[in-house]
Amino acid sequence: MTGSHKEIFDNILLDLAKLRDIRKDSSDYLKRCNEIVSELETALADISAEGFVLSSNEKTLIAEIYSQLTAEETYANTASDLRSISDLNRLLNNG
């Protein structure tokens, strides 16, 4: 993997850390999550197309990104589920 790819992955990790600051605004949060996934997919496709073999450190970095994305996805789904439950409770209480 080239230095530029490592920089891309490092930037993705920084972007994931910044997500916690915008969780309150679900539209921006979900938009940014999708952008990060797109950046990761593009970087991995480039690496695959160029035939790079990843080192163990690079694999660890990508595993960390995947782990954080999974945590963010879980948070987003839970928040969505909680909003749905809250909406349902409001409907039931107002009905």
VMD Tcl script that draws the C-alpha trace (Angstrom):
set ca {
  {0.00 0.00 0.00}
  {1.33 3.41 -0.84}
  {1.73 6.28 1.59}
  {-1.26 7.98 0.02}
  {-3.45 4.96 0.80}
  {-2.30 4.99 4.43}
  {-3.10 8.68 4.57}
  {-6.59 7.96 3.21}
  {-7.16 5.32 5.88}
  {-5.79 7.59 8.62}
  {-8.16 10.32 7.42}
  {-11.06 7.87 7.51}
  {-10.23 7.08 11.14}
  {-10.19 10.81 11.92}
  {-13.54 11.22 10.16}
  {-14.98 8.38 12.24}
  {-13.82 10.11 15.41}
  {-15.53 13.33 14.26}
  {-18.83 11.48 13.77}
  {-19.41 11.46 17.50}
  {-19.68 15.25 17.39}
  {-22.54 15.22 14.88}
  {-24.61 12.30 16.18}
  {-27.29 14.68 17.40}
  {-28.10 15.76 13.86}
  {-29.19 12.48 12.32}
  {-29.33 13.74 8.74}
  {-25.74 14.99 8.80}
  {-24.65 11.93 10.75}
  {-26.09 9.42 8.30}
  {-24.84 11.43 5.32}
  {-21.31 11.49 6.75}
  {-21.44 7.75 7.56}
  {-22.31 7.06 3.93}
  {-19.50 9.32 2.71}
  {-16.97 7.49 4.90}
  {-18.12 4.10 3.64}
  {-17.80 5.39 0.07}
  {-14.25 6.66 0.75}
  {-13.30 3.28 2.21}
  {-14.82 1.36 -0.71}
  {-12.96 3.56 -3.20}
  {-9.64 3.15 -1.39}
  {-10.03 -0.62 -1.16}
  {-11.01 -0.86 -4.82}
  {-7.92 1.16 -5.79}
  {-5.67 -1.07 -3.71}
  {-7.22 -4.18 -5.23}
  {-6.94 -2.83 -8.79}
  {-3.30 -1.90 -8.26}
  {-2.50 -5.38 -6.95}
  {-1.04 -4.27 -3.62}
  {-0.45 -6.85 -0.92}
  {-1.35 -5.49 2.49}
  {1.05 -5.79 5.42}
  {-0.17 -6.94 8.82}
  {-0.14 -3.31 10.05}
  {-2.28 -2.25 7.10}
  {-4.69 -5.11 7.72}
  {-4.90 -4.04 11.38}
  {-5.65 -0.47 10.31}
  {-8.43 -1.62 7.99}
  {-9.80 -3.92 10.73}
  {-9.92 -0.91 13.09}
  {-11.81 1.11 10.49}
  {-14.24 -1.78 9.98}
  {-14.73 -2.11 13.74}
  {-15.50 1.59 14.13}
  {-17.85 1.57 11.14}
  {-19.68 -1.40 12.65}
  {-20.03 0.47 15.95}
  {-21.36 3.54 14.14}
  {-23.80 1.41 12.16}
  {-25.01 -0.18 15.40}
  {-25.43 3.27 16.95}
  {-27.29 4.58 13.89}
  {-29.62 1.56 13.82}
  {-30.26 1.76 17.57}
  {-30.97 5.49 17.36}
  {-33.33 4.85 14.45}
  {-35.06 2.06 16.37}
  {-35.40 4.29 19.42}
  {-36.87 7.08 17.29}
  {-39.34 4.59 15.80}
  {-40.33 3.36 19.27}
  {-40.68 6.94 20.46}
  {-42.83 7.77 17.43}
  {-44.98 4.69 18.07}
  {-45.40 5.61 21.73}
  {-46.46 9.14 20.75}
  {-49.03 7.72 18.34}
  {-50.36 5.31 20.94}
  {-50.55 8.00 23.63}
  {-52.28 10.46 21.30}
  {-54.65 7.88 19.82}
}
mol new
graphics top color blue
foreach p $ca { graphics top sphere $p radius 0.5 }
foreach p [lrange $ca 0 end-1] q [lrange $ca 1 end] { graphics top cylinder $p $q radius 0.2 }
display resetview
